[in-house]
């Protein structure tokens, strides 16, 4: 081999080495990428992060909006995001944020305390009618902001707000200076395209501030395509075909079908915050027979009904085991606020009958009669079209039938049902569910205060009609005004205990958080808090070539 | 009677006999929940498996057949009777009566029944037994289902009015209700039978749809309608073919009813 040949060989080897280096570097830098696809179940009503009120808009806000503080959907702990740190004043009226430096909006403009001040002022503007802003309204007077340093801002409220810091999880910061406010975002993705009735395309925010441990800028994904699809059968079919990468919430029937074929794709994160329950009408002016009102207002009667319902069977039969017998107003999944002294009411039909007999009820030829000889019969109304709830009502009907109680199950269309339970009060018992997205008990003020519209069993009382409701009112107000979390917890624990003793609401089950995630998605860690599957969307990656029919 | 009609007759009679023997064939009843075996496959204990809450599907099909076979024809009878009254009379009287009746049936057909039914349900008392609720449901269906049949009948009666035999009867001095009852109504019979048989499956399916609005048969009473609702969301028939039993039974019984019609009725 001569000198020229050697040089040529050397050049070739060098070129090949350079090519290999470029190839491997490109592979390293392009880790992740790709487009994640899943469905929104309805059209998003708004892209304005401060006006969000529906599930689809909430999902988009979560993926695009940058917040000062974020509740970790897995640990339920509050974590610093755009704020490096924060401090609450002792009186609970002020919160000071130290902001992260060097953060930029998706349009390239810098993030500053002025943006926080602008967002807060807009959020609290009464003309905006923001439901997110309502949570911050604590008393008469304006909410003010004060920029105390180039990277510090204090928000001052007219009255103390319990759990103030956690409320900032819902406030996506908007740009004070950008001409296209909704387009300038601080979250991992930004809205790139919206086809009404069809899809929303989110692209990665090139200026997103978070980096991974290796120093790579997040998010890993290039884009997220959100198809608008309300039909759950079609959604599941598309997931099975490999056209979708995840389903955020699925019901137990779909879950089991999926788990039977592809067990690795179905995820059960355990009991969620959602609960299903029933209650009796205790409204004094309700058009129901007086003797029935006497039963419904008797805590012994309510407790006996609660004891006669087999919650374990409801969980096992109706939800195929993907639900837990409910304990009370707070799901055990709510790690901080659940009162762990309480246990789910065990199934004790014998004790229930004894309790009723002590109240003068008697069973004769398989039928229960009250002290005055009236047959114990009542109707349970629930919403038509909800299969799990219809099944639960049928099972409660059989459970109570064993005590000699005749139950008529009536399914009504939703508007008629709401009219009966909230305006005409022309019903005897109702069965519904509560979709809880808020860990803090302040989110339940509109249920527990006797004057509240959603105080289901006897709403809008001018003054509490019973001593225990007056006590719940007092405790709820204490927890809402106290700043010390320990004191708040003590008050709300007592509320849970009173609810357990008086049983105004008979809690039945807490459904599990069920979801479906494709094997193509890496880094998913489904939790019980919304959004269950994509709460860490910036860290999700797609494994190339793994999308296939399942 | 040809072979097909004979076979249909046997099928209908057999289904009726089976439904009447439900108490003996399925002593556990339609409401008993075998909670340890929800959605169980077909077995010796449960010939058609169990439903979502563990109720024996075979028992529910038998009892549901009894209810649907009794009440859907009853509702069809009510609606056909009303149709005969309105359509038949209007067609027989002709002139302004016919025009008024047609306008009225057109108006009736154009009403948004879904919303009216929701209103009816909202006005109904809640504490009615399942049996009363099923009677109310089919009675309402019967009351509302006459308009389409009335249109067909009015046209047929209008044609009959000018037939030779009717003119001859008139010339012989027969008129009024006697003419209608002796000459017109018997000649409307094939159309009436056809409308009656057509209405039965329509009412069975309508009851199933009403269940979604909360107006159907109340739990735990079964009906073909409520049993057909079980098929909602069924993706694969191969996995649970026994769930198709109510649908197959409906098809078989309705086909048998159709085959029972005479050639004249089919032509009508």
HADDOCK unambig.tbl for C-alpha pairs under 7 A between the chains (distance, minus, plus):
assign (segid A and resid 317 and name CA) (segid B and resid 35 and name CA) 6.72 0.50 0.50
assign (segid A and resid 317 and name CA) (segid B and resid 38 and name CA) 6.36 0.50 0.50
assign (segid A and resid 317 and name CA) (segid B and resid 53 and name CA) 6.16 0.50 0.50
assign (segid A and resid 318 and name CA) (segid B and resid 53 and name CA) 6.88 0.50 0.50
assign (segid A and resid 378 and name CA) (segid B and resid 127 and name CA) 6.61 0.50 0.50
assign (segid A and resid 379 and name CA) (segid B and resid 126 and name CA) 6.33 0.50 0.50
assign (segid A and resid 379 and name CA) (segid B and resid 127 and name CA) 5.68 0.50 0.50
assign (segid A and resid 384 and name CA) (segid B and resid 212 and name CA) 5.75 0.50 0.50
assign (segid A and resid 384 and name CA) (segid B and resid 213 and name CA) 5.96 0.50 0.50
assign (segid A and resid 384 and name CA) (segid B and resid 214 and name CA) 5.62 0.50 0.50
assign (segid A and resid 385 and name CA) (segid B and resid 212 and name CA) 5.64 0.50 0.50
assign (segid A and resid 391 and name CA) (segid B and resid 53 and name CA) 6.78 0.50 0.50
assign (segid A and resid 394 and name CA) (segid B and resid 219 and name CA) 6.78 0.50 0.50
assign (segid A and resid 394 and name CA) (segid B and resid 220 and name CA) 6.92 0.50 0.50
assign (segid A and resid 408 and name CA) (segid B and resid 127 and name CA) 6.30 0.50 0.50
assign (segid A and resid 408 and name CA) (segid B and resid 129 and name CA) 6.66 0.50 0.50
assign (segid A and resid 409 and name CA) (segid B and resid 218 and name CA) 6.70 0.50 0.50
assign (segid A and resid 409 and name CA) (segid B and resid 219 and name CA) 6.21 0.50 0.50
assign (segid A and resid 410 and name CA) (segid B and resid 126 and name CA) 6.70 0.50 0.50
assign (segid A and resid 410 and name CA) (segid B and resid 214 and name CA) 6.67 0.50 0.50
assign (segid A and resid 410 and name CA) (segid B and resid 218 and name CA) 6.83 0.50 0.50
assign (segid A and resid 411 and name CA) (segid B and resid 214 and name CA) 4.42 0.50 0.50
assign (segid A and resid 412 and name CA) (segid B and resid 213 and name CA) 6.12 0.50 0.50
assign (segid A and resid 412 and name CA) (segid B and resid 214 and name CA) 4.74 0.50 0.50
assign (segid A and resid 413 and name CA) (segid B and resid 213 and name CA) 5.53 0.50 0.50
assign (segid A and resid 413 and name CA) (segid B and resid 214 and name CA) 6.59 0.50 0.50
assign (segid A and resid 416 and name CA) (segid B and resid 122 and name CA) 6.27 0.50 0.50
